[in-house]
Amino acid sequence: MRLVPLALAALLALAAPASAQNVRNLAAINGWTAYIAETNGQQLCGMGTQANNQGRFFWIKVERLQGGLHGFIQLGDRSWNVRREARGRVVVAIDRQTADLNYTGTSQPDMIEASYQGAFNNFVRFVEAFALGLRMQVTFPGETVDPWIADLRGTRAVTEAFLACARRI
């Protein structure tokens, strides 16, 4: 499964923290990038894309919080104007597998963030499915946002670099 609709493309660009002192790309293929960022001794691994002409992005990130790994997704569209406290649902479907996530608005009005609910191992399985996927679709139930669709072919190397990074931090 690959998480690369147009939403994933934009997430990668925003996935690195603004205050990151050190960001290093681990792999890049067909507009998808895996990276590691370090800020004040904290490491974050991410992957995603912003290579689209619609101003959309989709990023998958993992970092260690309070001793445990935490997976989340950031997505957005330059045309959005989302309130910081806005809440809703986003459904990410990769081929025949889906993840139903709750999101909140961020300090950036063109971006929302969704924490992956459930055990971290489920998040890893979700990312692994992304690596094997052919097509991703992101929908926003209850919102007037058209579904985002992305071709995931060729993203396996980026996903493998992301997972290797996540296992090291």
N, C-alpha and C positions, 0 to 999 in steps of 0.2 A: 504494500500500500504506500502511496506517496502523497504527501500533503502539499501539493503544489498548485492549487488553482491560483488564479490571479491574486487571491488573498495571501497566499504563502509568499509570493514574490515580494510583497511589500514588507512583510514582517521581518525579513532578514535585515533590511536596512535599518530598521528601528530596533532590532533586537539588542544591539550593542548599547550598553548604557552610555548616556551622553558624557559622563565623567570618566569613561574608561581610559586608563593610561596606556594600556597595551591591548591591541586587537590584532589577532593573527589569523589569516585565512588558512583553513586546513584542506579544503577541496572546493573546486568550482567547476560546474558542468552545466551547460545549457541554461544559463541564467540562475541557477541554484548555487548557493554557497554555504559551506559549513565553516564555522569560526570558533575561536576561543577568545574571550575577553577577560582581562584581569583589572580590577579596581580595588585599591586598598587591600591587597592580599586575597580578595575574594575572586573566585573564578566562575565564569558563566560560559556554557557551551550553547551554540545556536546554529540553526540552519533555516534557510528560507530563500525567498526571492523577491525582487522588486523589478524584475525585467519584464515590464508590460507597458502598454501604451495607455492604460486606463487609470493610472495613478493608484493602483491597488498594491497591497503588500501582505505577505503572510510569513510569519516567523514562528518557529518552534524553539523553545529555549529550556534549559535545565540549569539549576544552580543548587548549591547546598545551603539550606536554611535551617537553623536550629538543629544542626547535626544530621539532617536528612535531605535527600534529594527531592527537589520540587520541580515538576514539569508544568509548563504553561505555554500558551499560544498567544501571540499578538497579531492582530490583523487590522487593516484599515484601508482607507480610501481618501485621497487628498481632498475630495469634494465633501466629505462628512463634516458635521459639526455636532459632535456627541458631547453631552454634559459629562463632567468628571464623575458624578455619582450615578449616571445612567446604569440600568441593569437590564439584562435580557438573556436570550438563549441564542446559541449558534450551534448548528449541526454540521459536522464535517464527515462527509461520506467518501470513503476511498474504495473504489470498486463496490463490493457488497457489504463492507464493514462500515459502521457509523459510530461516531462519538458525539454525544449530546452534552454540550458544555454550557455553563452559566458564565456570562461575561459582565464586566464592569467597565465604565468609561475610565480613561486615564487622564493625566494632566495634559495630554495632547488631544485636542478635539477631533483629530482625524484618525484616532486609534482606539481600539478596545482591547481588553486583555481577558483571557479565559484561563482559569486554573484547571488542570486536569483533575477531575474528581476520581477518587479511588486510589488503590495501591499504586506505588510507583512502577511496579512490574507491569501493570496494565498500560501505563504510559509508554514504557519501552516496547511492549507488544504493538501498541498503536503506531509508534514510529517505525518499527520493523515492517509492519503492514504497508506503511507509506513507501518504504524502499522497494517493495514488490509490486506496488499498485501501478495501474495504467492511467487512471483518471480520478480526479478529485472534484468534489462538488461541495461548496459551502453555502448553506442556507441560513436565513435569519427568521425563524418562525415568529409571526406576529408583527413583523416590520415590513415596510414597503421598500425592501431592498431586493433586487433581482438576484437569483443564485449566481455564484461565482463558479466557474468551471476551469480546471487546469489539467493539462497533459502532464503526467508524471513519468513518462518513459525517459530513461536515462539518468534518473536521480539516485540510483543505488549507491554509487561511490560517495556522493555527498552525505547520504544518510549513514553509511558505514563510518565515515570520518566523524560525524556528529555523535554516533553511539559510542565510538571508541573514546572520544573526548569525555562524554558523560560518565563513562565507567571509570575514568581516571580522576575526576574531581572529587 
